[in-house]
Amino acid sequence: MADPTGPAPTGLDLPGPDPTGPDLPGPDVLDAFRLTGTPALLPGGAGNSVRVGDAVLKPDAGDPESAEWLGDVMARVREDGFRVGRPLRARSGAWSHAGWSATRFVAGAEPDHAGAPRWLETVAAGRAFHRALAGVPRPAFLDRRSDWWAVGDRVAWQEREPAVVPALREPYEMLSALAGPPPSAPPQLVHGDLTGNVLYAPGLPPAVIDFSPYWRPPAFAEAVVVGDALLWHGAGTGLLRAAVSLSGPEFLPYVARALVFRLATDSARARDLGEHRAAEVVTGARSFARAARLLGAVRPSANPFPAPSG
């Protein structure tokens, strides 16, 4: 799930319509996808997904190349331990029409992260999804991305110099020290925003939605889930130790790198949106510092920072 202090990414992690006044697909779009009914805005995400009957429509953020690529990939991915919303072709044969793409609606709901969290199940669903994506070639459009999330990703992997706002510099240094140099694990196509985009329904495999493509080792995408749980959902060392039991101690630097990714994304957003976000950035800095100390509590030899109480 995207940082609740700022706009959430769209399915392709590109800026979408303003969620305070989202556009709705017109009759021509519904006809192009052979849909009937009244569009209803769906909750969550970037606030720009619309349900019409058994379909979900979403703006393609003005990037038809990525929309066509996404349709091709999601039409072919083999479901094994997960479900996806299969894309719908327009009458033209394309995967998008007039800036909109469509998928089948999938049943399910986001877990109650406070009362009944399912973090390791979400990690497992992502792992199954990534196994199905293994061998898919790297899409060229990833190199052209320049949104906040792309900036954060490149900073996290030391492919771009950090330009961190002052309030976030201390936790950035803490997390960078924990992350260390980039690992040599081979990259592949992964979903970089699984948190909030894995849905659960009784008797069904988890549904993976809103695919946000990145080209990184699968462990990094899994670590983003754990990092998000630490940052925004009150998870602690218990989750970290469980994740280490599942993935090994080498997983902890991935979690630190995932937190650098989120921090650098927040920093890029704060620089663009200006000083009126200063209080939110300071609050975020405390969350990042807490996460760094939790990592240090599980990996004390690598981090002298004291763990937070509670």
N, C-alpha and C positions, 0 to 999 in steps of 0.2 A: 504494500500500500504506500502511496506517496506521502510525503511529510505533511501532516495535517496543518502545519503552519503556513503552507503555501499551496498553489495550484497543483493538482495531481496530473500526472502524465496521461496522455491518451494511450490507446492500445499500441501505438508505435512510438510512444514516448516523445511525441512532437506536440508543440502547442496547439490546442484546439480552440473552439469558440469560447467566448467569455461565459463561464458558468453562471454568471448573474443574469444573463439574457440569452440562453442557448437558442440557436436556430432549430426549427423542426423541418423534417423532410416534407416537401410539397407533393401534391398529387402526381406530378410527373415522375418523382423518385419512386413512390409507391408502385406506380404502374410499371416502371422499368424493372422492378424486382418481383412483379406479379403479386403484390401484397394488397390486401384490403383491410380497412379498419382505421381507427383513430390513433395516431401516434401518442404514446404516453412516455414521459421522461422517466428514466430509471434512476433510482438513488445510487449514490456512491460514485467512485472514480472521479473523472473530470467533470461530471455533471452534464455530459453531452451524448449519452447513449439513450436511444429511444426504442421502446418495444412497440411492435405492430403485430398483433396476433402471435404467431409462433416464431417471429423473427426479431432480431435486434439490429437496428441501423446505427451507424456511427460515422461522423465526418472523417474524411481521410486526411485532414489537415493540409490540403493543397498539395499533396505528394502522391500523384497517381502511380508513380513507379513503385513506391513502397507498398501501396495498396494492392497492386497487381501481384507483386512478389509474395505478400502475405497470403493472398487468396490461393496462390499456387501451392505454397507450403502447407497451409492448414487444410487444404482439400486432400492432400496426400498423406499427411502424418497418420501413422497407424496407432490407434488407441490400444494401449496395453497397460492397464493399471491406472488409467485416467480417462476422462472424457474431454472433448472440445466441442465448441459450437462450429459446425461446418459452415464454410462460406457459401453464399448464394450468388449465382451469376445473374447479371442483368440480362435483359432480352438481347442486348448487343453481343453477348458472350464475354464481356469484360467483368471483372470483379468489382468495379465501382461505376457509379453513374452520378454525374453532376456533383461530385465531391462527397458522395456517400458510398459506404460499403455495407453489406448485410451479412449476417450469420444466423443460423438457427439458434433459438433460445435454448439454454440449458438450465435445467432445474438445479436449485441449490442455494445455499446461503453462506455468507462468511461466518466463521466460528465466533462464539462469544469469547473474545481474547481475555477478558477479565475473569469470567466465571468458569469457562471450560475451554481453555486454550488447546490448540491442536498443532503446535509449532512443528513437531517432528513429523507429523503426518503430512503437513504442508511441504516440508523438506523432501519427504519420500515421494510425494506427488510430482514435485519438480524434478526429482531424479529420474522418475519414470518418463516424464515428458522429454527430458534431455536425452535419454537413451534413444527415444524415437527420432530425435532430431540429428543424431550423430550421422555424419556424412553429408549433411546439407551444406552446399558451398557458402562461403561468406558473401553476403550481398554487398555490392559496391556502394550503395547509398549510405552505409554506415560511415564511410570516410567523409561524407559531406555534411553530416549532422553537426550542428553548432548550438543546440539548445542547452539549457542548464545541466540536464542530466548527462549529456555527452561530455560537457566540460568536466563535470564531477568524476565521470568514469576515467577520463584520460589523466586527470590529476592523481586519482587513486592508483593508477598503474604506471605512474611516473613517465607518462608520454607527453605531459604538458607541465610547465612550471606553475606552481601554485600561486594564486593571488588571493590569499585568504584575508577576509575582513578582520580588523583587529580583535573583535570580541571572540573570534573562533580560533585565533592563532595558538593559544595554549593547548586546548584539546586536540588541535591538529598535530602539534608536535608530539603529544602523548601517544596518539593513535598511530602516527607514522613510525614512531620508534617500535611499537608493537608489531606493526605490519612487516617491517623489514624490506628487503629487496623483493621485487616481483618474483613469484615462483616460476619454475620452468615447465609446469604442467601444460599439456597441449590445450589450446583454446578450441572452442566449437560454438555453434549457435546455441544461445541460452536465453531464457526468460529472465530479465533483470529486475522484475518487479512482481514477484510471486505473492508477496504479502497482500492480503485483501483480494487477490485474483485467483485464489483456489477456493472453490465453493463445495459445500458438502450437502448431500441429500441421503436420507435413509435408504440403505440397500443398493446404493449406486457407488461406483468409483468416484473419487473427487474430480471436479471439473476445473480445468485450467482455462482461464479466460484472459482477454486483453493482453495478448502476447506483446511484450516489449523486447525486441531483439537486441542482443549484445553478442560480441564475439570474445568470450572469456572462458576460462576453465569452469566446468559445471560446479565445482566446489565454491566458487565465488558467488554464483547465483543463490546457492543454498545458504551461504553465509549472510547474504543480504537479508534473508528471512530472520535469521537469528539476531542480526544487528538491529533490525527494525523492532523486534520484540523487546530488546534492551532499551532502545531509545524511547519508544512511544507507548509501550504496553506494560511496563513495570516488571518485565522478566528479570531474573537475577542469575546468580551463579549456578542454581540448579539446572537451568536450561543449558548453560554453557557446558556443564559437566556431562549432561545427557548427550549433547551434541558431540563432545569429544569421545564418549563411549561408542557413538554411532560411526563417527568419521575419523577418529584418531587425533592425536595432539596437534598434528600439522594443520588442523582445521582452524585453530585459534588465530593464526596470522591472517587467514582469509576473512575472519570476522572483523578484525581490525581494519583490513583494507576496505571491506564493505562499509564500515563506519566512516572511513575517510571519503569514500564515494558520496555518502549522504551529506557529510559535512561540506565538502567542496561544492556540491550541488546547491546547498543552502547558501553558501558564501556567494556563488555566482548570482543566485536569485536576489540576495540582499544588495549586491552591488548595482544590479539593474533597477531594482524597485525603490532604492533610496533610503534615506534616513528614517522615514516614518516606520520602518520595520525594525528599528534598533532594539526595542524592548523584546520583540520576538526572537531576535538573534541572540540576545543575552540569555534568554530562557533556554534556547536551543543549546547554547554553549554549556550550560549546566548539565543538560542531558547527555551530551557527548562526553563530558568529563566523567560523569558517573559511569557511563559504559566503559570508558578506558580503565577506570579503577576496578570494575567488575572483572574485566579481562585480566588485570594484574593480580586479582585475588586467586584466579584459577591458574595463572601462569606466573607465580611470584618471582621466579628467577629471571624473568624477562622484563619485569616492570616493578619498580620500587614504589609506585604510587599506592597510598593506602586505600583499601576498599571502603566504600561507603557503608555506614551502619544500616541495619534494617534489611 
